[in-house]
Structures are given as C-alpha cells and as structure tokens.
Amino acid sequence: MPVPPSGSEGSLHALIQAIGSTQLVRPLLDHCLRDLSADQAQADGSHYFTPDDMARLMVGAAVPRDGHRVLDPVCGSGGLLVESHRYVRERVGLDPTMSLQGKEQHAHTSQVARMNFAVRGITAHVFPPGDSLAEPEPEPYDIVLANLPFNQRNWALEGEAEQTRRSGFAVPVDPRWPEEPPSRGSANPAWIQHIAHALAPSGRAVFLMADKMANSRQPVTRRLRQRLLRDDLVECVIALPPRVFGQSKAPACLWVLNRDKSARPGWGTRDRRQQVLFVNARRAFEPVPDSRARRLGDKNTALILTTLAAWRGLSENGATASPYNDAAGWSRSCSTKEIADHESSLMPTSYAVEPPSPERDTRSRVEQLKLELVDQLDQMRVLELRLLDVLEEI
C-alpha cells in the first residue's frame, strides 16, 4: 500500500471527501484515465491505457461470450476487461457469468484496475503484481486480450535461462516454445507464443504488435510466423493507423489468433481454416477535435468489425450473415499457402494493396525503406547482445 508524503493528510482528506460527494464516479474516473493516457511520461514508462474505440475494436474482434474465461496479461487500468463485460452484458441483458482475470507488473497500476472494476460493480480478479512472461499460464483461456508493450529488451526469463545454462544445470523445456526459445533482444516473439499457449482449444486472442513482427526478414521472426501459419492460428491481421492506440507513435498491427476457424453452430457459417484475412486500415482515422491527436472513431471501428464478421460468416439476432468480398486497398482473404510463398509475411499492406497511383508508389517505397532499416537495427541489437555475452565470458 503506498504511503502518502508527509504533510499531505489534509489535502488527501479533502480530495477523498470531494470524490465521495460526487454522484458521477464513473465519468470522473474515466476522465482521470484519459488524462493519464494522454500523459507521454506515463506512456513512456509503460503506464498507458487503451483508448475506448481501440478497446471496442479489440473486444469486438475477440467476440467474448457469457461463461468465457477472459485474460489480459498486461491489464493496466483494466479497460479491456471492462469492455468485455459491457460487450457481453449488452448481448445477454444480464450481468455476465464470465471470469475476468488481469495481470499487471506495476503495483499502483493494478490498484487503478481494481478501482475501475469496483466503481462499475464488476467482479474481476487482478493477480498480485508480477511479470506475466515469468511462467506459462497454468490454465487455458477462451479469450486473451492485450495491449502489449513493444520491443522490451533483456526480458528476465531468457536471461535466467542463459544463467542456468552457464551454471551447467539442465534447462527445462518451456511448453510455450518447445521448438525454439525467443531471443533476449525483444520480448515480442515471447509475448506472441505466451498468448498462443494460453488459449483453450477454441480460444481466441487479440493483441497489438509492432509492425516488424509481421514483416521482418530476420530468420527467427520468420520461423515464428511459419509455425503460427503451420498451426493455423492466425485468423486476421489489421494494419492500424499510427498514433491511435496510446503508447507509441510507431506503426502497429492488431493480430487476431483463433484455434478453431471452422464453421460450427454458435460461431460463423464460413469455414476459414488455412485462410487469413488482411485489413489495411492504415488511413482509417479521424482527428480529435481541438487537438493534433488521432483516433479510430466509431465509424472506422464499426467498418473493421463489419468486415471481419462478414468474412467469418458471423451475424447477430438471427440475421443472415453479410456477404464478404475482397476490397482493393482495404481487405483481402489469403490462403496460408499464398502467405508462405511471400516469406510468411503477415503485413496487411502487402496483400490488401491500394490501386496504382503515384501516391501509392511513394508510400510503398517508404514502407520498403522502413522495413530495410528495421531489419538492420534488429541485426545490430542481436550483435550487441552476442558481444555482451562474449565480454561476460572473458
């Protein structure tokens, strides 16, 4: 429990009284969370919060149902779990019986999550503060949602494994990566495999991931994509506009994993096994009024979700599912074989290609140069870690 600084008791007491007297606690808390999310210092420290429209997109793509077990391994203020509860409650008309569980590394942020659930009357379990990557999830989940921190370096687990290796003891095989352990240079591959391992047989996951995981030519990253495609886990990848998800100005994609893409009762009418949907939403944003910031907005969020639902053959309230057709520059359905022929790239802009134009050609060249630069920087980081390992052994 945090200890207030000396001399702050009077101000803290007045603040608590003011909050206690308000009749609109939820809007007050939401306003505070939005202010924290807009604070770049907080975002740089990984204390960021998922914007409402992004939370609606992620939960809508995951399609949680009543009775599901839902996990957010980096829950922050708990926004994705709150949105999951709202999404299901609107569809069943009652308080959901789903299990909501969140994990958070920072103690004070996990306290904010508990407060967020309490003011809404939502039952959810927030684990004691800790690193979700430290060990595999002990139980499977129907839904995993995560606004992940990008490009974490020197994450602890790999360092501990390396130390164990040097000590001469046998290193136990981690069930999350039985074929190839992720590198210490970036936690991105570890997060993807951690989430995939946590899914139940029909489980789905939706998470934000830096662009380079979708298109990097690094052998380790490419092999990970090959394994995901081999296991038919990737369902959809959505290229998002920059600066619409809170914590970074870097371009990112929304990944959707699904362990069962077959047509079945209670799910979609279209069998999508060995297929992946790519959505190029790079330009699907709107300006925030009186600000230089961007957001997805309700219209773009609904358009993405409508496209994904049509591709799946999903409908609500007994209506017939909408037909799906590829749309140039917006969406394209590809076979896993076609993707394999493109170095297993999962970058939507490589498949849902805009019609030819001088502007498109310029953007394509810029994207190519960015890809080459990212690959060079990745190689530099790998060499740096190898050099540090050599120096430690001297």
Secondary structure, 3 states (H helix, E strand, C coil): CCCCCCCCHHHHHHHHHHHHHCCCHHHHHHHHHHHHHHCHHHHHCCCCCCCHHHHHHHHHHHCCCCCCEEEECCCCCCHHHHHHHHHHHHHHCCCCCCEEEECCCCHHHHHHHHHHHHHHCCCCEECCCCCHHHCCCCCCEEEEEECCCCCCCCCHHHHHHHHHHHHCCCCCCCCCCCCCCCCCCCCHHHHHHHHHHCEEEEEEEEEEEECHHHHCCCHHHHHHHHHHHHCCCEEEEEECCCCCCCCCCCCEEEEEEECCCCCCCCCCCCCCCCEEEEEECCCCCEECCCCCCEECHHHHHHHHHHHHHHHHCCCCCCCCCCCCCCECCCEEEEEHHHHHCCCCCCCHHHCCCCCCCHHHHHHHHHHHHHHHHHHHHHHHHHHHHHHHHHHHHC
